Amino acid sequence: MKSFILMLTFLTRIPISYSFSFNSKDFIKGIKYMPVIGLIIGGILYPISYYGDKMAPIVASLLIIVGYLIITGGLHLDGLADVSDGIFSCRDRDRMFEIMKDSRIGSFGVIALILYFMSMLALLGYSNPVTILIFPVAGRCFALFVCSINEYAKESGMGKDFIDNTKWFHVVAGFILLVVLIVLLKEYLLLGAVVITSLIVMMVSASISKKLGGITGDVIGMTVEFSQVVFLLSAYLLETLV
């Protein structure tokens, strides 16, 4: 349980105290629990969505977003902003890394965050409770997926530990959990959303990896948030059009 607890306290702001000392080896072993932690996040958000039918969609969306930010501490949004600033600067690789490392946010980072929150505000209020339960699981499954198919772009960093220790069976196990949840809860259209999101995430991560010579911890964080938006959008479009 050490690995699970350490990863849970890293990925969320859920107040959990533990008596054992931090160990980096135990921590990095917790990578495989990322989809399970996503399920915990979704489980906390589920009641908000369940009772959201009695509210205006935009109010339900706002409550879910606030709840999500409280649970995660907005952990991955920094990666989304940093990667956007770096990639869309259209500079050379080294300069992109400098921009991504800069603690100040740039115009592309601001635009990315605005688009992110606009998308979440528009989509969450029209998503059913099952989709709300599952979307954090999907985001963390796709983060593992991106780690498994890419190399680390720099010599060292926390992102390198994630990439080096993510194995194919971690990814398979995560997606099995995702598919089993979808099938058990009988929201079969979400299987289509998983396929669509997989294709888009592969293309985006390949493009970023080509520009940076690999991926970084910021790219992993960006993948969590980006894939969640794509998953929610895909689910909404499939439900509307099918």
N, C-alpha and C positions, 0 to 999 in steps of 0.2 A: 504493500500500500504506500510505501514511501514515494515511489516514482509517481504514482497517481496524485497524491496530495501535493507534491512539489509542482507538478505540471498544472494542477488545478489552481494553486495559489499564484502561478505565473500568468495564466491565461484569463483569470477572472479576479474580481475583487470580493469574492465570497469570503467572509471572515472565518478562517479555519486556523486554529492554533495547533502546533505540533511540538513535541518535546525533543525529537531527534535533531541532530545538526544537519545543515545543508551539505549535500554531497553532489558534485557535478555529474558523477556517473549515474547516481540514482535519478537525478533530474532528467538527464537526456534519455534515459530509458522510458520516461513517461510520454515520449512522442506518440507511441502507439495508442495512447488514451485520448488523443485530441478529438476524435469523433464522439467519444463518450462524453467528454466535457461539453462538446457542442450540444449533445442531447440534454444535458443538465441545464444549459442556458435556454434551450428551446422549451424545456419543461417549466422553467420559471416564467417564461413569456406566455406560455399557452393560456393560462387563466385570463390574462389581459385580452387576448384575442377572442377567447370563448365568450366573454361577456361584452366584447366590443360590438356585437350585433345590435346592442341597445344604444350605441353611440353613433354619432356622425363618423364616417370612415376616416376623415382627416384627424379627428380627435383620437380615435383608436390607434391610428398610425403614430401620432405624436407620443402617446403613452408607451407604445411598444419600443419606439426609438429611445425614449428616455430610460426605460427599463433596461434595454440592451446596453446603453452607455454606462449605466450604473453597475451592471453586472461585469462588463468587460473592462471598464475604465477607459474605453476608447482606444484600447491598446494598439489595434492594427491601423487606425486612421492615420497615424504618423507615417507609416510605411506607404500608404496610398498617396499622401501629399508629397513625400520625399521622392518617390519613384516618378510621379507626374512631373515634378519640377525638373528632375534629371533627364528623363527620356524626351520630354517635349522641348527641352532647351536646344536640341539638335546640335550639341557640341560634341567634341571627341570623347572617347571613353573615360580618360582620366578626369576631364573636366566634369563629366556627368557624375562621377564618384564624389568629387569635391562638392558639387551642388547638393547631392543627396545627403552628404554628411553634415552640411550646414544646418545648424539648429533653427535658423530663420526660415519661414515659409515664403515661397515665391508665388507669383501670379498663377502659374499652372497648378500649383498645389491648392490654392484657394478655389480655383475653378473646379478642380476635381472633387473637393469636399462639398462645394455647393451642389454640383451635379449628383453626388452621392446622396446627400440628404434630401434633395428634391425627389430622387428616384425612390428612396425608401419611404418618404412621406406619401408619394403617389401610390405605391404598390402594397404596402403593408395593410392598409385599411380595407383593401379589396381581396386580401388573401384569407383563405379559410384557416381555422385553427390548426389543422394538420400541417399545412404548409408552414405556418409560424413555428410549429414544433420542430420541423425538419430542416428549415433553412440554415440554422447554425451548424447542424451536423454536416450538411453539404459543403459549407464554406471550409470547414476544417478537413474534410475528406479531400477536397481539391487542393488545399495547401500541402497535404502529404503527397498527393499525386505530382504536383509541381516539383517538390523536393526530390522525388524518386526519378524524374526524367531529366534533371538538369545537374550541372556541375556548379560549384561555388565559384563566384567571379573573382574573389580576392584570396589572399593567403591565409587569413585568419578571421575569426569573428563568431558570434553565437550562431549565425545563420549556417556557418560551415558545419557546426556540430549537428544541427538539425538535418542538413542534407546528407552528411556522411553516415548518419545513424538511421535514416529512413530507408527501410527495406521494402521490396515489392509486396511481401506478405502483410506488412502494416497497411499498405494502400488497399489491398484486396479485402482485408478484414474490415476496414472502414467502409468500403463500398458495399460489402455484404450487409453490414449493419444498416446502412442507408436504404438499400433495396428491401430488406426484410421489414423495416418500419413502414415503407411505402405500401408493400403488399399486405401486411397485417392490418393497416389502417384503410386499405381499399381506396387509395387515391392514386390510381394507376397512371393518370396523366402526368404525375410527377416523375415517372420513369422517363418520359419524353423530355422533361425539363433537365434531367440528369444528363441525358445524351447530348442535348443542345449545349448545355453548359460545358460539358467535357470538350467538345469540339472548339468552342470559343476560347476556353482557358488554354488549351493546347496551342492555338494560334497566337494568342497574346503572349504567353510565356516564351514561345519560340522566338517571337519578334524581339522581346526584351533581352533574352539570352544572347541573341545574335549581336545586339548593340553593346551589351555589357561584357560579353565573353563569359556568360554564366548568369547566375542570379545571386541575390543577397538576402539578408534577413528582412530588409524592407520590402523586397519583392514577395517574399512569403506572406508577410502581413498584408500587403496589397491584394494578394490572391484571395485571402479570406474574405475581404470586404467586396472585392470586384465580383467574385464568383457567386456570392450571396445575392447581389443585385441581379446578375444575369439569371440565376436560378429563379428568383421571384418573378422577374419579367417573363421568362420562358413559361413558367407555370400559369401566369395570368393570361398570356396570349393563347396558350393551348386550351385553357378553360373557356376563353371567349370565342375562339374560332372553331373548335371541334364540336 
